[in-house]
């Protein structure tokens, strides 16, 4: 039986710190699916204001 401490452990995810990795994944997938440069630009910049925060 485990001891109950009331301690909560969780992981946090900050998309703005992962943006370069996410963009590279998008580039590889866009190439694989034959997206145009315009389509890739839309994907990379979609909702950037909301996903990256106010900074």
N, C-alpha and C positions, 0 to 999 in steps of 0.2 A: 504494500500500500504506500502511495507517495504522500509526502507531507504537503499540506496546503499552506502556502506562505502569503497568498494574496498578490504575489508578484506577477505582473503581466509582461510577457516578452512578445515583441512583434517586429517585423521587418518593415522598413520604409523604402519607398521608391520615389526618386526625384528625376522625372523625365528630362529636365534641363541638363542634368549631368550626363545623361546617356545619349543625348542628341547626336553626337558624332557617330556613335555605333549604330543607332537606329537609322541614320541617313545612309550609312554604308550598306546596311541590310536592304534598304529601299532601292538603292542603286543596283545591287546584284539582282534583286527580284524584278526590277524594271527591265533590265537587260534580258533576263530569262524569258519574260513574257512579251518582250518586244515593244515596250512602251516608248512613246516619243519623248523627246526632251521636255516638251510642254507638259505632258502627263506626269513625268517624273517631278518636274518643278512644282506642280500642283500638289502632289503627294507629300513632298518634303516640306512645303510651306503651309500645308493645310492646318488651319486652326493654331498656328504657331503662337499667336498671342495668348491663347487659353492654355495650351499645353506647357509652355515654357514659363509661365508666371509673369509677373509685372516687371521683372528686372530686365 
